[in-house]
Amino acid sequence: MAEAAKGGLSLTGLTKRFGGFVAVDDIDLEIQRGEFLTLLGPSGSGKTTLLMMIAGFLDISAGDILLDGASIKSVPAEKRNFGMVFQGYALFPHMTVRQNVGYALDVRGRPKAEIEARVDEMLELVQLQEFGHRKPGQLSGGQQQRVALARALCFAPPVLLLDEPLGALDKKLRIEVQDQLKDIHKRVGTTFIYVTHDQEEALSMSDRIVIMQNGRIEQLGTPTELYEKPRTRFAAGFLGKSNFLTLDDGTYALRPEKIDLAPAGQINGAARLTGTIRDITYFGAMRKYMVAVEGRDAIEVDVDAWRNPHELREGQAVDLGWADHAAVRLDES
């Protein structure tokens, strides 16, 4: 596999205004060469607008974008040489898979032999060697998305931008393609900038995650850092699930799976709270318990079904406990 050109990006004071509305607000961000960076946030958080400015599809209201130290603020999208993958695939229906994959090289006037060799390489990368002569309409959704990925990588871009690329796939297929994307990223070494609102997708695929809210960066870090040490209530609630406890010295986030649950009087260690099971939901490998605690919001407790030694039932009195380090104090400023 020929190594793709790599690209490091620096965003400085990047801002996008639509009239009086600020969609992206003064963002500074260093994107490392060859990393898998995910922009994560709810609808309207500014993640797609930020991606479109990086791509060159939207003008910048203020700030700058540097590629390997050189400003590309005034460089049109077609000259930035970035790869792009959308949710809708955007394949040419009248072309074969091979023609779609090699299109970017063809329009660049590359020799036919070079195009054929590179297309072979890309089809091997996405494991579609036997489908080269089919049309997109003869492929499944997951296969079409892999063709779109191969086409975007065929000309060895320094940066690959992916805008909700798996949104049209069902959950099982989406997980399969996630694994393939991770493997492809490792093999090609291209900088991936990935937009999604799917928290599990972000956690499982990314080197680092940018959590966005209201056009700004809420928190930036590795999946482990963000999950284990969220700084704000929004970060703790958006990336995974959290219970929020207000104590004398502040507000704390407590993940449901970090709570011990036992019948009243049987907790291993000192009970932190006592309550009554209000609802039990079975998810196969895990059971979710909603525990009503007087004077507080209901507490969610997630327990591995096969590890739970207690036969707990709705209406039963229970104790809740957790380790000191399990509850994370949040920044309320």
VEXLUMFI-328811 format. One line per field, with one value per residue (C-alpha): z, x, y. Coordinates in nm, 2 decimals, decimal comma, padded with zeros to 4 digits. Layout:
// residues N
pz	(Z	...);
px	(X	...);
py	(Y	...);
***
This chain:
// residues 333
pz	(00,00	-00,11	00,18	00,14	00,19	00,54	00,65	00,98	01,02	01,25	01,30	01,46	01,57	01,31	01,30	01,07	01,09	00,90	00,94	01,32	01,40	01,49	01,38	01,47	01,73	01,75	01,74	01,79	01,71	01,62	01,42	01,41	01,10	01,05	01,34	01,34	01,49	01,54	01,56	01,79	01,89	01,86	01,56	01,54	01,74	01,45	01,36	01,00	00,94	01,08	00,84	00,54	00,62	00,63	00,30	00,14	00,07	00,31	00,33	00,66	00,85	01,07	01,15	00,94	00,84	00,80	00,62	00,72	00,82	00,51	00,50	00,28	00,37	00,02	-00,16	-00,34	-00,24	-00,56	-00,51	-00,15	-00,27	00,02	00,00	00,10	00,19	00,25	00,39	00,05	-00,12	-00,43	-00,66	-01,04	-01,11	-01,48	-01,40	-01,28	-00,94	-01,11	-01,30	-00,98	-00,78	-01,05	-01,14	-00,95	-01,12	-01,46	-01,44	-01,33	-01,65	-01,50	-01,72	-01,77	-01,64	-01,32	-01,27	-01,32	-01,07	-00,81	-00,85	-00,79	-00,48	-00,35	-00,42	-00,23	00,06	00,09	00,00	-00,31	-00,57	-00,72	-00,76	-00,99	-01,30	-01,12	-01,11	-00,77	-00,79	-00,78	-00,44	-00,08	00,11	00,30	-00,02	-00,18	00,12	00,08	-00,29	-00,19	00,06	-00,20	-00,45	-00,19	-00,10	-00,45	-00,52	-00,18	-00,03	00,27	00,46	00,43	00,55	00,64	00,71	00,89	00,64	00,81	00,89	00,62	00,74	00,99	01,32	01,26	00,92	01,07	01,33	01,06	00,85	01,16	01,21	00,84	00,86	01,16	00,98	00,66	00,86	01,02	00,68	00,48	00,75	00,61	00,85	00,90	01,02	01,10	01,18	01,38	01,64	01,74	02,07	02,05	01,70	01,83	02,12	01,92	01,63	01,73	01,84	01,98	02,00	01,99	02,17	02,03	02,16	02,03	01,79	02,04	02,17	02,49	02,56	02,36	02,44	02,38	02,42	02,76	02,88	02,78	02,92	03,25	03,32	03,17	03,27	03,22	03,26	02,89	02,81	03,08	02,95	02,58	02,56	02,73	03,02	03,36	03,68	03,83	04,20	04,38	04,70	04,94	04,74	04,39	04,11	04,03	03,73	03,80	03,53	03,57	03,53	03,82	04,09	04,30	04,36	04,63	04,84	05,14	05,40	05,17	04,99	04,98	05,18	05,31	05,12	04,97	04,90	04,96	04,74	04,57	04,23	04,01	03,67	03,53	03,16	03,01	02,73	02,70	02,83	03,07	03,29	03,35	03,69	03,77	04,14	04,31	04,58	04,81	04,74	04,42	04,06	03,98	03,97	03,67	03,75	03,47	03,57	03,36	03,36	03,40	03,69	03,91	04,21	04,33	04,21	04,23	04,14	04,10	04,42	04,62	04,86	04,76	04,86	04,62	04,66	04,45	04,48	04,57	04,23	04,04	04,08	03,89	04,00	03,72	03,63	03,69	03,59);
px	(00,00	00,15	00,16	-00,08	00,03	-00,03	-00,17	-00,17	-00,42	-00,42	-00,75	-00,70	-00,99	-01,21	-01,55	-01,86	-02,15	-02,48	-02,61	-02,64	-02,61	-02,27	-02,26	-01,89	-01,74	-01,37	-01,23	-00,87	-00,78	-00,46	-00,53	-00,23	-00,10	-00,25	-00,49	-00,86	-01,03	-01,41	-01,63	-01,92	-02,22	-02,60	-02,77	-02,69	-02,37	-02,16	-01,97	-02,08	-02,03	-01,68	-01,61	-01,75	-01,51	-01,22	-01,33	-01,36	-01,73	-01,81	-01,63	-01,46	-01,60	-01,28	-00,97	-00,75	-00,68	-00,33	-00,23	00,12	00,19	00,06	-00,27	-00,54	-00,80	-00,82	-00,76	-01,08	-01,22	-01,11	-00,75	-00,73	-00,70	-00,90	-01,10	-01,47	-01,72	-02,09	-02,38	-02,54	-02,24	-02,26	-02,15	-02,21	-02,49	-02,39	-02,03	-01,89	-01,73	-01,38	-01,47	-01,61	-01,30	-01,06	-01,26	-01,05	-00,73	-00,90	-01,00	-00,64	-00,52	-00,31	-00,19	-00,43	-00,19	-00,14	-00,51	-00,57	-00,30	-00,43	-00,79	-00,68	-00,50	-00,81	-01,05	-00,82	-00,81	-01,19	-01,23	-01,43	-01,20	-01,47	-01,72	-01,52	-01,75	-02,08	-02,28	-02,35	-02,72	-02,61	-02,44	-02,56	-02,55	-02,24	-02,06	-02,16	-02,01	-01,68	-01,67	-01,72	-01,43	-01,21	-01,28	-01,20	-00,87	-00,77	-00,57	-00,39	-00,54	-00,36	-00,69	-01,01	-01,33	-01,62	-01,97	-02,20	-02,09	-02,26	-02,59	-02,79	-02,68	-02,86	-02,69	-02,54	-02,39	-02,28	-02,07	-01,92	-01,82	-01,68	-01,44	-01,34	-01,29	-01,06	-00,85	-00,83	-00,72	-00,44	-00,33	-00,33	-00,22	-00,43	-00,57	-00,94	-01,18	-01,51	-01,84	-02,11	-02,37	-02,34	-02,16	-02,08	-01,94	-01,71	-01,59	-01,51	-01,33	-01,15	-00,80	-00,94	-01,29	-01,40	-01,73	-01,91	-02,20	-02,33	-02,05	-01,77	-01,55	-01,70	-01,42	-01,14	-00,95	-00,91	-01,22	-01,10	-01,03	-01,37	-01,56	-01,37	-01,31	-01,58	-01,54	-01,90	-02,25	-02,30	-01,99	-02,09	-02,44	-02,38	-02,09	-02,24	-02,49	-02,44	-02,63	-02,58	-02,55	-02,56	-02,35	-02,23	-01,92	-02,06	-02,22	-02,08	-02,12	-02,15	-02,17	-02,45	-02,21	-01,99	-02,26	-02,29	-02,65	-02,77	-03,07	-03,10	-02,84	-02,63	-02,41	-02,04	-01,91	-02,09	-02,41	-02,41	-02,78	-03,09	-03,39	-03,65	-03,63	-03,89	-03,82	-03,60	-03,52	-03,34	-03,09	-02,95	-02,60	-02,71	-03,00	-03,09	-03,23	-03,40	-03,39	-03,61	-03,42	-03,61	-03,52	-03,33	-03,38	-03,40	-03,06	-02,98	-02,77	-02,64	-02,55	-02,40	-02,68	-02,46	-02,26	-02,56	-02,58	-02,91	-03,26	-03,38	-03,74	-03,94	-04,05	-03,76	-03,56	-03,19	-02,86	-02,64	-02,26	-01,96	-01,59	-01,46	-01,30	-01,61	-01,79	-01,63	-01,68	-01,79	-01,69	-02,00	-01,85);
py	(00,00	00,33	00,58	00,87	01,22	01,34	01,67	01,86	02,13	02,44	02,63	02,97	03,19	03,02	03,18	03,16	03,40	03,38	03,74	03,79	03,41	03,28	02,91	02,86	03,08	03,16	02,80	02,72	02,36	02,16	01,85	01,62	01,45	01,11	01,12	01,02	01,33	01,33	01,63	01,52	01,72	01,75	01,91	02,28	02,25	02,37	02,05	02,03	02,40	02,37	02,07	02,27	02,56	02,31	02,17	02,52	02,49	02,78	03,11	03,20	03,50	03,53	03,33	03,11	02,75	02,63	02,31	02,20	02,56	02,73	02,92	02,77	03,03	03,17	02,84	02,72	02,38	02,20	02,32	02,20	01,84	01,70	01,38	01,39	01,12	01,21	01,01	01,00	00,83	01,06	00,78	00,81	00,56	00,52	00,43	00,10	00,07	00,09	00,40	00,56	00,48	00,61	00,92	01,17	01,04	01,03	01,40	01,48	01,33	01,05	00,77	00,48	00,22	00,43	00,46	00,09	00,00	00,25	00,14	-00,22	-00,11	00,08	-00,21	-00,44	-00,19	-00,18	-00,56	-00,51	-00,66	-00,88	-00,59	-00,36	-00,41	-00,37	-00,05	00,12	00,02	-00,34	-00,30	-00,29	00,03	-00,07	-00,17	00,17	00,35	00,15	00,25	00,62	00,58	00,42	00,70	00,96	00,80	00,70	01,03	01,01	01,33	01,48	01,50	01,30	01,47	01,25	01,40	01,15	00,88	00,59	00,76	00,58	00,23	00,00	-00,05	-00,39	-00,28	00,05	-00,13	-00,35	-00,05	00,13	-00,16	-00,14	00,24	00,20	-00,06	00,15	00,46	00,26	00,13	00,45	00,70	00,98	01,25	01,17	01,44	01,27	01,43	01,24	01,28	00,92	00,89	00,52	00,57	00,85	00,65	00,34	00,50	00,82	00,90	01,23	01,37	01,74	01,78	02,08	02,29	02,62	02,66	02,62	02,34	02,21	01,96	01,80	01,48	01,11	00,89	00,77	01,12	01,25	00,95	00,92	01,29	01,50	01,86	01,99	01,87	01,88	01,67	01,42	01,39	01,39	01,14	00,84	00,85	01,01	01,06	01,41	01,44	01,78	01,76	02,02	02,10	02,09	01,88	01,54	01,31	00,94	00,68	00,42	00,12	00,25	00,21	-00,10	-00,22	-00,46	-00,53	-00,30	-00,38	-00,60	-00,35	-00,43	-00,14	00,17	00,26	00,61	00,62	00,41	00,39	00,17	00,01	00,18	00,01	-00,27	-00,29	-00,60	-00,55	-00,90	-00,84	-00,56	-00,47	-00,10	-00,03	00,30	00,36	00,62	00,81	01,05	01,41	01,33	01,25	00,88	00,71	00,49	00,18	-00,05	-00,40	-00,68	-00,93	-01,24	-01,08	-00,97	-01,21	-01,07	-01,14	-00,78	-00,68	-00,37	-00,21	-00,36	-00,15	-00,13	00,03	00,22	00,25	00,36	00,42	00,77	00,82	00,71	01,04	01,33	01,68	01,91	02,27	02,48	02,81);
***
